[in-house]
Structures are given as C-alpha cells and as structure tokens.
Amino acid sequence: MLTFEVLNELTLKVNCDGNDTLITKAGAFIAGESAGGKNYTFEKMLLGPGGSIGQAIFGQLIRRVTGENIPLMKVNLNGKSTTYYANYGQHVVVYKLAQGETVSVESENILAFTNDCDYSVRFLGIGVLSQKGLATTTLVGRGSNAYVALLSDGNPLVVSNIKSRDTLSVDPDAVICWFSQNGHGDPQIKADISWKTFIGQASGESYAFEWSGGVPVTVLVQPSERRGGVKLSVD
C-alpha cells in the first residue's frame, strides 16, 4: 500500500509498506530510503498505462494526437521504502480520489499516481482551441488507494461552486485540473471574439472555461499562464 505526502510544498514523499507499483513523470525521482539495500526499480513506460497491449497502443495514439502525451515511468516497489519525487521546483498538490471520482488534468501537471487510478484521455468538444487543444487527461478513482500528485507553477488557487452554485470562469491556460463525480463536470468553452480582436485591441482574455451553477465542480488554478492559447489579430 502507498501513501502520498507533500514535503516543503515542492517534494512528493511516497511511503510503501509492501509490494506495489507507482506511476510517475519520467525522471521525477530525486531520492529514496530502504532498509537492507535498494528494493525499488524504474521502468520506462513505452506505451503508457493500459489494460491490454491493444488498449495501451490506442491510448498512446490518442495522447499523441491530442497533445496530452507525457513520458511516464513505472516504479516497482518491492518492500518497505520511502521515495521522493519533484519536478523543477514546482509546487506539489496531493489528493486522494474517492471511488468514481474524476480529476481532469493537463498532462504536464501530472507528477505521480497510484495503480488504483484509471488513466485515459478524452475530448471536451470542438470549437475554440486552447494551447493544449480541447482534450484532457483523466484519472478516475477505482480502488481504495487512488492517490494523485499534481504540479503547479506557484501555490495554486482553489475555486469551487459545490456549495455556492456560482458560475465559475477560468483561463484555460492557467487551469491545472478540475474534480467531479463520474466525469460529469466538463466546462463549456466560451469565446469573446469581436472586431477588436482582429485589429490587436483584444483584452487578451478571449476565451474561457466556464462551469454553470448546475455543474458542481472544484477547480485548481495555477498563478501562471502557459504560453500559447488563441491569439487572433491583424498587423
């Protein structure tokens, strides 16, 4: 069994009390402790997580097409150990998914997850494209130990309408992820494009992810926007 813990906001600590498997961003390991010799190994995942070879190949193809592909590695843990993971000084957020709970996350913001999470990529819709396109990586809790560790450029902001039922609007280039039950929490993509956009007088906030009050969701936002997004103008 594995447990996740955050150290100093920037490091993921993983405790293992037996034999288990961890999936992380490739190269994220920074240190480890184990009595009686090193009892964990690393294995690059060429195709990514998947139930069968066919599913893994199909999943790899979808991730490449949608831009949601990231290099992953499997950590094979064989006995009690403590291992540590980080990614270029980014902040780390740990969350334990309930059974059936879904986190929809930008692939680049994934640090690690346990084997009790189902991993896939799905499309949000068609229309306005953010830097990463209209696809998202999803992790669904299917076991009692479904931990995920997420990355943020700076301390993240948490916004939620679960109690307030307010409408939430978020810049897609700042979104880390959103949490929902059974995947029923995808945003609408709202565009605010007018003639000013084409003469270089746009506000820079031409599109947004929006959740209405009827879609209860919790969204994690980083205080840093990804480079890219929709830029429409005429010189």
C-alpha positions as a printed NumPy array, in Angstrom:
array([[  0.   ,   0.   ,   0.   ],
       [  1.215,   3.507,  -0.836],
       [  0.654,   6.843,   0.871],
       [  1.429,  10.297,  -0.538],
       [  2.69 ,  13.274,   1.453],
       [  3.968,  16.725,   0.451],
       [  7.248,  17.996,   1.919],
       [  8.143,  21.698,   1.875],
       [  5.483,  22.306,  -0.824],
       [  7.901,  21.144,  -3.542],
       [  8.502,  17.427,  -2.983],
       [  6.301,  14.325,  -3.054],
       [  7.098,  11.707,  -0.397],
       [  5.79 ,   8.199,  -1.113],
       [  5.738,   5.602,   1.666],
       [  5.42 ,   1.945,   0.655],
       [  4.752,  -0.81 ,   3.203],
       [  4.959,  -3.815,   0.854],
       [  4.95 ,  -4.667,  -2.831],
       [  3.303,  -2.08 ,  -5.04 ],
       [  3.581,  -0.042,  -8.238],
       [  3.754,   3.714,  -8.684],
       [  3.464,   5.655, -11.945],
       [  5.328,   8.968, -12.2  ],
       [  6.52 ,  11.534, -14.687],
       [  9.724,  10.123, -16.188],
       [ 12.809,  11.394, -14.376],
       [ 10.893,  12.736, -11.357],
       [ 12.699,  10.552,  -8.77 ],
       [ 15.169,  12.513,  -6.597],
       [ 15.936,  10.25 ,  -3.582],
       [ 14.985,   7.075,  -1.76 ],
       [ 15.41 ,   5.185,   1.523],
       [ 15.051,   1.441,   2.093],
       [ 16.481,  -0.882,   4.75 ],
       [ 18.759,  -3.761,   3.695],
       [ 19.511,  -2.445,   0.22 ],
       [ 17.644,  -0.743,  -2.582],
       [ 14.358,  -2.558,  -3.184],
       [ 12.78 ,  -0.472,  -5.962],
       [ 13.424,  -0.238,  -9.697],
       [ 12.43 ,   2.089, -12.528],
       [ 10.952,   1.13 , -15.868],
       [ 10.086,   3.467, -18.727],
       [  6.519,   3.033, -19.934],
       [  6.785,   2.982, -23.71 ],
       [  3.026,   2.887, -24.299],
       [  1.685,   4.27 , -21.054],
       [ -0.882,   2.688, -18.715],
       [ -3.437,   0.4  , -20.321],
       [ -5.249,  -2.836, -19.609],
       [ -4.047,  -4.74 , -22.666],
       [ -1.436,  -4.176, -25.373],
       [ -4.169,  -3.051, -27.764],
       [ -5.603,  -0.581, -25.254],
       [ -2.132,   0.76 , -24.437],
       [ -1.283,   1.317, -28.118],
       [ -4.634,   3.009, -28.772],
       [ -4.173,   5.19 , -25.696],
       [ -0.682,   6.205, -26.823],
       [ -2.041,   7.19 , -30.253],
       [ -4.827,   9.305, -28.755],
       [ -2.399,  11.058, -26.393],
       [ -0.053,  11.935, -29.256],
       [ -2.862,  13.241, -31.461],
       [ -4.325,  15.419, -28.692],
       [ -1.022,  16.734, -27.336],
       [ -1.721,  15.121, -23.949],
       [  1.238,  12.742, -24.136],
       [  3.89 ,  12.827, -21.398],
       [  6.754,  10.406, -20.747],
       [  5.852,   8.169, -17.803],
       [  7.804,   5.641, -15.789],
       [  6.764,   2.776, -13.56 ],
       [  8.348,   2.454, -10.128],
       [  8.339,  -1.179,  -8.964],
       [  8.405,  -1.172,  -5.153],
       [  9.385,  -4.464,  -3.507],
       [  9.194,  -3.966,   0.24 ],
       [  9.154,  -1.096,   2.71 ],
       [ 10.653,   2.099,   1.357],
       [ 10.335,   5.853,   1.168],
       [ 10.941,   7.556,  -2.155],
       [ 10.867,  11.229,  -3.158],
       [  9.806,  12.941,  -6.397],
       [  9.861,  16.508,  -7.73 ],
       [  9.85 ,  18.47 , -10.977],
       [ 11.985,  21.606, -11.429],
       [ 10.911,  23.2  ,  -8.157],
       [  7.201,  23.216,  -8.99 ],
       [  4.7  ,  23.091,  -6.151],
       [  3.143,  19.705,  -5.424],
       [ -0.507,  19.059,  -4.535],
       [ -1.684,  15.65 ,  -3.278],
       [ -5.258,  14.395,  -3.477],
       [ -6.922,  11.052,  -2.75 ],
       [ -9.759,  10.234,  -5.153],
       [-12.907,   8.537,  -3.888],
       [-14.239,   5.629,  -5.92 ],
       [-15.785,   7.008,  -9.104],
       [-14.36 ,  10.482,  -8.526],
       [-12.635,  12.001, -11.556],
       [ -9.852,  14.525, -11.908],
       [ -9.468,  16.058, -15.373],
       [ -5.923,  17.407, -15.587],
       [ -3.464,  18.912, -18.044],
       [ -0.923,  16.16 , -18.729],
       [  2.045,  18.411, -17.958],
       [  0.658,  18.94 , -14.431],
       [  0.789,  15.234, -13.509],
       [  3.62 ,  14.206, -11.186],
       [  2.504,  10.747,  -9.998],
       [ -0.457,   8.479,  -9.347],
       [ -1.101,   5.058,  -7.854],
       [ -2.273,   1.925,  -9.604],
       [ -5.782,   2.434,  -8.168],
       [ -6.352,   5.225, -10.716],
       [ -7.654,   4.602, -14.238],
       [ -5.744,   6.76 , -16.741],
       [ -7.14 ,   7.923, -20.104],
       [ -7.536,  10.873, -22.472],
       [-10.859,  12.222, -23.69 ],
       [-12.149,  15.091, -25.819],
       [-14.032,  18.03 , -24.327],
       [-15.643,  19.223, -27.524],
       [-14.99 ,  21.23 , -30.652],
       [-14.548,  24.935, -31.178],
       [-12.029,  27.295, -29.648],
       [ -8.622,  25.744, -29.07 ],
       [ -6.502,  26.389, -26.024],
       [ -2.769,  25.784, -26.155],
       [ -3.309,  22.097, -25.405],
       [ -6.375,  21.7  , -27.562],
       [ -9.79 ,  20.504, -26.424],
       [ -8.695,  17.282, -24.8  ],
       [ -7.896,  16.409, -21.216],
       [ -6.209,  13.615, -19.32 ],
       [ -8.479,  11.924, -16.788],
       [ -7.693,   9.917, -13.68 ],
       [-10.616,   8.063, -12.103],
       [-10.548,   6.516,  -8.639],
       [-11.345,   2.802,  -8.911],
       [ -9.756,   1.496,  -5.702],
       [ -9.357,   2.438,  -2.054],
       [ -5.863,   3.864,  -2.534],
       [ -6.274,   6.208,  -5.52 ],
       [ -3.699,   8.93 ,  -4.846],
       [ -2.698,  11.588,  -7.376],
       [  0.107,  14.14 ,  -7.117],
       [ -0.229,  17.27 ,  -9.257],
       [  2.201,  20.054, -10.21 ],
       [  1.612,  23.804, -10.042],
       [  3.735,  26.802, -11.069],
       [  3.417,  28.55 ,  -7.707],
       [  0.896,  27.999,  -4.935],
       [ -2.41 ,  27.061,  -6.579],
       [ -5.781,  28.726,  -6.159],
       [ -8.799,  26.532,  -5.387],
       [-12.212,  27.704,  -6.624],
       [-15.393,  25.713,  -6.093],
       [-19.122,  26.133,  -6.647],
       [-20.187,  22.952,  -4.848],
       [-21.787,  24.931,  -2.027],
       [-22.388,  28.325,  -3.64 ],
       [-23.589,  27.087,  -7.063],
       [-21.911,  30.17 ,  -8.55 ],
       [-20.773,  30.297, -12.173],
       [-17.011,  29.734, -12.436],
       [-14.912,  31.167, -15.261],
       [-11.241,  30.229, -15.614],
       [ -8.478,  30.892, -18.14 ],
       [ -7.736,  27.516, -19.807],
       [ -4.008,  28.346, -19.88 ],
       [ -3.983,  28.616, -16.067],
       [ -6.111,  25.545, -15.293],
       [ -4.352,  22.642, -13.575],
       [ -7.366,  20.373, -13.169],
       [-10.959,  20.041, -12.043],
       [-12.594,  17.448,  -9.794],
       [-16.048,  15.992, -10.409],
       [-18.119,  12.882,  -9.786],
       [-18.313,  10.268, -12.555],
       [-16.838,  12.685, -15.086],
       [-19.936,  14.929, -15.115],
       [-18.127,  18.229, -14.727],
       [-16.709,  19.318, -18.07 ],
       [-16.684,  23.06 , -18.754],
       [-18.26 ,  24.954, -21.586],
       [-15.78 ,  26.778, -23.802],
       [-16.758,  30.429, -24.027],
       [-15.284,  32.748, -26.673],
       [-15.32 ,  36.557, -26.578],
       [-14.106,  37.468, -30.046],
       [-15.142,  40.711, -31.766],
       [-13.788,  43.073, -34.421],
       [-11.335,  44.448, -31.827],
       [ -9.648,  41.053, -31.746],
       [ -8.628,  41.413, -35.385],
       [ -7.096,  44.878, -35.012],
       [ -4.987,  43.977, -31.994],
       [ -7.241,  45.647, -29.41 ],
       [ -8.396,  42.49 , -27.594],
       [ -8.132,  42.23 , -23.834],
       [ -6.043,  39.049, -24.045],
       [ -8.856,  37.092, -22.38 ],
       [-10.723,  35.961, -25.488],
       [-11.743,  32.511, -24.291],
       [-12.504,  30.764, -21.019],
       [-13.602,  27.539, -19.412],
       [-16.968,  28.114, -17.728],
       [-18.94 ,  25.972, -15.281],
       [-22.535,  26.937, -14.534],
       [-24.071,  26.697, -11.088],
       [-25.732,  23.461, -12.14 ],
       [-22.35 ,  21.763, -12.61 ],
       [-20.81 ,  21.289,  -9.147],
       [-17.041,  21.263,  -9.527],
       [-13.787,  22.178,  -7.8  ],
       [-11.086,  23.741,  -9.982],
       [ -7.365,  24.047,  -9.278],
       [ -5.695,  27.056, -10.933],
       [ -2.015,  27.976, -11.028],
       [ -0.823,  31.63 , -10.815],
       [  0.999,  31.247, -14.128],
       [ -0.393,  31.006, -17.636],
       [  1.015,  28.608, -20.203],
       [  2.463,  30.215, -23.295],
       [  0.202,  29.789, -26.247],
       [ -3.574,  29.996, -26.444],
       [ -5.642,  31.748, -29.087],
       [ -4.066,  34.901, -30.485],
       [ -6.097,  36.454, -33.305],
       [ -5.048,  39.83 , -34.709],
       [ -4.156,  41.712, -37.852],
       [ -0.851,  43.651, -38.065]])
